[in-house]
Amino acid sequence: MSVYDDLMAYQRETEALAQVAGRLGWDQETMMPRGAAEQRSEEMAAMEGVLHARRSDPRVGGWLEQAVAVDEVSAAQLRQIRRSYDRAVKVPGSLAQELARVTSMAQGIWAEARAKEDVPGFLPVLAEVVRLRQEEGAALAAGGDVYDALMDDYEPGATAAVTGAMFDRMRPRLVALRAKVLGASRQPAPLKGSFGAEAQMRMARDLATAFGYDWNRGRLDLAVHPFSSGSGDDARITTRVVEAEPFNCFYSTIHEVGHACYELGIDPDYRLTPLGAGVSMGVHESQSRIYENQLGRSRAFTGWMFEQMRERFGAFGITSPEEFYASVNRVAPGYIRTEADEVQYNLHIMMRFDLERDLITGKLDVADLEAAWNARFLADFGVAVDKPSHGMLQDVHWSVGLFGYFPTYSLGNVYAGCLHRALRAEVTGLDESLAKGDATPATEWLRERLQRHGGLRSPRETVALACGFEPDEGPLLDYLEAKFGSIYGL
Amino acid sequence: MSVYDDLMAYQRETEALAQVAGRLGWDQETMMPRGAAEQRSEEMAAMEGVLHARRSDPRVGGWLEQAVAVDEVSAAQLRQIRRSYDRAVKVPGSLAQELARVTSMAQGIWAEARAKEDVPGFLPVLAEVVRLRQEEGAALAAGGDVYDALMDDYEPGATAAVTGAMFDRMRPRLVALRAKVLGASRQPAPLKGSFGAEAQMRMARDLATAFGYDWNRGRLDLAVHPFSSGSGDDARITTRVVEAEPFNCFYSTIHEVGHACYELGIDPDYRLTPLGAGVSMGVHESQSRIYENQLGRSRAFTGWMFEQMRERFGAFGITSPEEFYASVNRVAPGYIRTEADEVQYNLHIMMRFDLERDLITGKLDVADLEAAWNARFLADFGVAVDKPSHGMLQDVHWSVGLFGYFPTYSLGNVYAGCLHRALRAEVTGLDESLAKGDATPATEWLRERLQRHGGLRSPRETVALACGFEPDEGPLLDYLEAKFGSIYGL
């Protein structure tokens, strides 16, 4: 065995344990009895302790000094392990465990606070999470920018400065488009009526199948906040069901299928290695968003969905595929990011990005977060927040310490715009397939061009090679202006 | 912090990780997509590697040398940790991991072989499991009896010699009772008809509630082979549903509720410590069997079940509570241990006990197991096995390496007989409660007298103190003769 082989054998067990920890997180959100929350936080902390000790083990440092890469793949494996090791050695194990313990508990506290509209009940644990992440960020940054250090965990190489500049270029076109759309004389009708929960779940399963989700290596369950989880041969998805809002269930499902197809599409040779997972959250989100929006909300695919809904639920007010397409893509004021239309979605992210940077830098105290959120929301969206579950309690993210994560959602949209331009240029007859409820030609192109490479290259490089051009926000904005211009007759 | 505190803090993380590994096993049997089996076996092996390394860590040996017990509880904690450490240091980590990997894979191979009636497809992996367990047993026995060393893992202090002697005393009375019952002129009618799956599951939930199962710290799911899993605040149960066999679903549920109530009934101060789980498999089985049989199959409780079934399923052929009681307790020839009546159940165990000892000692080769099983079954039960799923493929146990486990089932029945005698002597009005569908007075007595103590004392001592007398097979056999004598008019 070479030094490289020793290192990879060790790393394989670490990756397997990371999968176990991930599945424990899945269980917590889907299956765990409520009364187990406190015990679970100790279990999560113990797993994090094991993982952190393995990732920062001095043997890894020794192996990394001596291991020799013989090709592109082994070079990439070593690069990923070195990145993980460098980050792990900077963070004390006790801090890593404390973060796991507190964020596991905080999740339940957030859910209860959201249900009760109880901001004060959430603030103490949020303050604790912010403090721990500040401490972790400072350890990682080693004198550099703390927020950048946190963001780098989700999107290697990304910085607040570059991301902020991109947002500055995007905002004027998005704001202008929103103004035109909301002022247009043609306004699509919203969907009305009640749609049975079981029939929604059956349709959600069929939508997952339409995009090529491999049920032999995954499953669909309910969760308060839909998510996907797991790599290799076990990539699970979740959705939610509200009888008045079937689009919520359907598009959550398609979104999570995008994430899961990425994981399931990675070269099987990379399973349980550092290359065997999506390369970054931004690239991950590019897959979920292109499935959900550019494909799932396309005129062709919504035509098929319209027929499916009429068959399954009977008549429901909308009587033509054109009306249905417009309704699916309807732009309207709203509080909730995850329910936002494509035009406004990134404006939500820009707000979170600014607020969370201020929390991490200490410019904004958690005690003042609600006021800051509500003031900013009124300024950006022209609407006053009516209750905390429509405001700062709407997302689980901060409770679980995901600071630096929100901007990757927008980056994903930008990448999805680029990938969609390339996909359309290369895959002929895609609309004909989509119109028959078959999105697998798109999944196949994405698997071949992007998904299968896993963590082989940097996030930007991964997208650039898939597209054949350097990614920027242009294609996304062009797509949005064309699509919504057409729907709203601008 | 004292040495004892250091050791307990370390041990607490080990216990938390053991809970994680257990939950992974639960997931594998209830939720895991089929295609994830191979990856899962690596995940299980990695967890086992972590657990084994922690349990055999030289620091534990050092702490054990210096730690001082100050009371009964700390003495018991140290005794349990020493036991775990002594076992762990004898088994090489690579063997422990290999066992975890192979048994995780073997489970799926067994399930497939059983579905296809394919003994040859199962033999190679069974041979591998036997070989690994022989190796482990030899390491543990250190020159002593290999089978005893394996059995000791499930039932500390038990030996094949003492168990075999108990079986020798039980067999004549059981065989005589069976002969009288099967030859009786009065024979109860079997249950006939089809009972909707969803209504069965609803009734299963209500049965669990009737025994005081804490839904806030558990859940009920479907599994091929019902089991319970988890300690502390997360003790889950499973059942199965066959439309023609509602008793299968109901009594599997009550059985697993017995296991789960034991775990959930342990003193919360012991959570995530070595005392925080059932003390042995035999004592565990005493709880599941007393719930299932002495309580769940009692005249009083079946009277309530009869009314419940009539309300939920309508008329179903049996028209009186007396007939229903007899039908629930009907003795009939059958192949399957888990479906065996109380009279014949222990005869199944005696057969397994002999066969598995021969496998472990090498007297019986796995290639000859099917022939040996079928010959023995014919001799003991007077019936020729018609297919492997009714024979050696009926149980998951050997595929997952559970050699030395079967005798604890009979020990559990024996302990249940003793506990039932004591319970009936002390809890007045129990039949009145059971007749109203409320078994919680029994759960409360068992919790107070036995369950709450967890691993504080040895298995025998635990039962003896709960009963107020030294346990033996007498009360069980007396109970069986009285009950079946009355049902069959002997």
Interface residues (C-beta under 8 A of the other chain):
Chain A: R12 E13 A16 L17 Q19 V20 R23 L24 D27 M31 M32 P33 R34 G35 A36 E38 Q39 R40 E42 E43 A45 A46 M47 G49 V50 D214 W215 N216 R217 G218 R219 G232 D233 D234 R236 R271 L272
Chain B: R12 E13 T14 A16 L17 Q19 V20 R23 L24 D27 M31 M32 P33 R34 G35 A36 E38 Q39 R40 E42 E43 A45 A46 M47 G49 V50 D214 W215 N216 R217 G218 R219 G232 D233 D234 R236 R271 L272
